[in-house]
């Protein structure tokens, strides 16, 4: 290890998950860990025994934790014990944990997390019965134990923890490493010491970061960790974007100057951002420490000839090691260990078949024998084909052919020939996609994000020119010296500093910009910047500094005067922009239509003077042109000059990096990513009633009603975090939506499909008088610029007042306009019971969400069969069946056939509540009652429409369906009904009004509105239930109520809610009937003053705001105890108190309206009644 520390690594990569867990497969995770293993062994000499790799089936939950404990903690403990009290002769070992796979979330059962969810890693067998994700605090415990023996610990997580990950993804589109949260009840094992928000970090997807380890994460909380494609033997070879570029940096790290974590992060971030602008790798912890405690690469990077077959010499290095087709290696005898004294090479190999971690080679010299296990060292690196691959997603055959032809070779005169820059491919991964969307052609990146304005279908020249422009931008940005052993590797640094002036002398000086939570530099418009270029080599270097801008422009910042190329002397630092003269200063700037932008600044340093102006190009859309650089006739083109020419002129010719011995041709690069944001004060606009106000940067407009006066700001995630002093709390989803990514997803404010930076939240500053002007009849209209995709059903506006979230707006016929129907008043006494947030003052925050389309469940009576997760593969879905996922597997809903139930059969019938579906109660009967020795031969479920159908009519439909299934008087069967909320009235109507009394044996009624609910009287049922749905997973609320409100289906004037009014004709008929009954009723009535984690005063204010038209709290509306929706008097008031006492059993208990089938007390009471206790 050449005096550098030993390294122990545990590498986890999971592409394929246990089918029983129904997790979407990934494509590049195993490649990640195999490539990293090769890098550690070949480049850093880490012994095979020091690396433990678990992939796919090997990476089960317990296996991962056991390997962490045995391989990392165990070896750390051994080293510590061996060292004893003596000062060790060798540096302490480094420990590395790398995870590539799905990240997700799981319910936090302890109440410690503000959003109700733990961040998790998803092992191979997770989501199968009894197996759960590895939670952030579980990994934190292992790290903490490892830190007792070593402070040299690195954690790398190439995954993400938000989003649903449920959509099918084409093979040509880069996947993201995300999956739905685990909503099953979780084991409550979190140690007391870890139960609190102090264990949450500000970034890095909320993973715990202590002072003794460093975390590298693939993306921020709200972003996605993408997969990146390289070519593998002519096919797509997928890798995690962060893992891939980190591996390249490790390969090319200088011999005598190890990187710090900060330097590694900045280089990797620049590479990732150049491909995916909305993925920002994170780095947290002691990031100025040397990587792995100062581990250094071996001076001579040897590959070995490991196989000879098929006409090839196969070496154990490939694309992951920077070896592209055409790269050359010098070959030495198998016993060679160092180049020093090795003598002349015995052959030269050229890569002919490139692979992920192996390459097929042939000798350049004819007839030369190469022994097996010969040692090979890189001689020349082929920088690769600089033609960018393009996939066409154009269903129209004629247009597809026209676009393909336009991007191919052109005649010498006429159209510009863009074929040297781009190549159309039929399948596999590509750099760009051209897709036909809404009769326009779009240029997209590999994730499907829109890169430039769409083109008309007849503007193929414009399309071709912009593709070539983007290809040149990508080529120039990707320029790097990949030659191993470069004398300049790591010797040039680039930093961005803030220009300030000494208060006493007014002399210019530099200071660090405040670092963002994710580890990057954020600069506000108007701030002055200085670029500090350090030459740490022994040679004077010529440098050029470029700005790769947000509109795909490339501008040379230095040198500013053509031809004025002065070298930066060895061992010195050059500070560009450090001046008291305004015309020599550099000021951060953004175009009017940008609120935020990522810019990559790149320095190219050379020993020989080189003209770099060839790389410059203007922003899109500029004329199709490239400036060429003149070269004297007697000066031969260097390898770098050839590479520059190829980057800007395209072509498939090989572009070699410099040979190892060519000092005169040495060059290197360094990059830094800067996020430029507009000052928050510059984003503020005045809102005046009746006047439309446009915000160009987000392509959004506000149109308030007459009488409104206030101000509005639209903030990006970075602006919000910066304004909040680094806190990301304002960016977290409402607690009730965190568990529903398959129902609701954040709607970026601005161009929703662009690769640019959208807004994250809206802030409206207005007094109460202005807010009162916003009503359903006089809404505040927000005109949004979005293109609803196929899975979008509508948009929702959610307000946050510093304490709670409220549904306040929705789209209607015009999908481009969100109508905000009310704004909550702000109270000086408001507390923050749900989250810690910065002072909101007079500000209300608005968030936009899109509602995803859901397949409506098939209505009517169905037979339900429970299938365990382990049996899903063996029991295929039958014709006519519908599968509904549940934590332990799935429920199969199928048709009910007449007279299929035998005499003496025990049958359970479940009837859901208002806005819900029957799945949860059917799951409770199938999987929970059975564990308490209460079983049924058959389970039936009745799903009904609850908004626009009278309750009595649903009762009639149910009674008819049961008769058609063979139920009737004296049928010899046992039929027990389990119903909730409105469903209890459907069951009562079936029994008492439509003859079900003849064949129903028992009815178990949870939260029955027997006397209705006053919320329906005051027209606040839907707003109240929707508000509860937003403000906490504690309610287990069905999302359909909120979804119905968004779609304008769930309204308080609908006939279903109308039947719930205490004075409704339906309830009068039901409770005044004198028909004889023989069916026993068992009633659970819940009492719930407030959710336990919410302050009592805040709870009262919430009720006042939602009940604003009634100007009352729930207690005043109900007049007695209630379960948050129905009062106890109503629940117990069956037939106005005249139901036969011998047929009625009741139980009051502490429970809210949505917990009757998950509350422990109610569960025990149901079981006791069922067993006759």
Buried (B, 14 or more C-beta within 10 A) or exposed (E): BEEBBBBBBBBBBBBBBBEBBBBBEBBBBBBBBBBBBBBBBBBBBBEEEBBBBBBBEBBBBEBBBEBBBEBBBBBBBEBBEEBEEEEEEEBBBBBBBBBBBBBBBBBBBBBBBBBBBBBBBBBBBBBBBEBBBBBBBBBBBBBBBBBEBBBBBBBBBBBBBBBBBEEEBEEBBBBBBBBBBBBBEBEEEBEEEBBEEEBBBBBBBBBBBBEBBBBBBBBBBBBBBBBBBBBBBEEBBBBBBBBBBBBBBBBBBBBEBBBBBBBBBBBBBBBBBBBBBBBBBBBBBBBEBBBBBBBBBBEBBBBBBBBEEEEBBBBBBBBBBBBBBBBBBBBBEEEBEEBEEBEEBBBBBBBBBBBBBBBBBBBEEEEEEBBEEBBBBBBBBBBBBBBBBBBBBBEEEEBBEBBBEBBBEBEEEEEEBBBBBBBBBEEBBBBBBBBBBEEEBBBBBBBBBBBBBBBEBEBBBBBBBBBBBBBBBBBBBBBBBBBBBBBBBBBBBBBBBBBEEEEEEEEBBBEEBEBBBBBBBBBBBEBBBBBBBBBBBEBBBBBBBBBBBBBBBBBBBBBEEEEEBEBBEEEEEBBBBBBEEEEEBBEBEBEEEBBBBBBBBBBBBBBBEBBBBBBBBBBBBBEBEEEEBEBEEEEEEBBBBBBBBBBBBBBEBBBBBBBBEBEEBBBBBBBBBBBBBBBBEBBBEEBEBEEEBEBEBBBBBBBBBEEBBBBBBBBBBBBBBBBBEBBBBBBBBBBBBBBBBBBBBBBBBBBBBBBBBBBBBBBBBBEEEBBBBBBEEBBBBBBBBBEBBEBBBBBBBBBBBBBBBBBBBBBBEEBBBBBBBBBBBBBEEBEBBBBEBBEBEBBBBBBBBBBBBBEEBEBBBBBBBBBBBBEBEEEEEEEEBBEBBBBBBBBBBBBBEEEEBEEEBBBBBBBBBBBBBBBBBBBBBBBBBEEBEBEBEBBBBBBBEBBEBBBBBBBBBBBBBBBEBBBEEEBEBBBBBBBBBBBBBBBBBBBBBBBBBBBBBBBBBBBBBBBBBBBBBBBBBBBBBBBBBBBBBBBBBBBBBBBBBBBEBBBBEBBBBBBBBBEBEBBEEBBEBEEEBEBBBBBBBBBBBBBEEBBEBBBBBBBBBBBBEBEBBBBEBBEEBBBBBBBBBBBBBBBEEEBEEEBBBBBBBEBBBBBBBBBEBBBEBBBEBBEEE
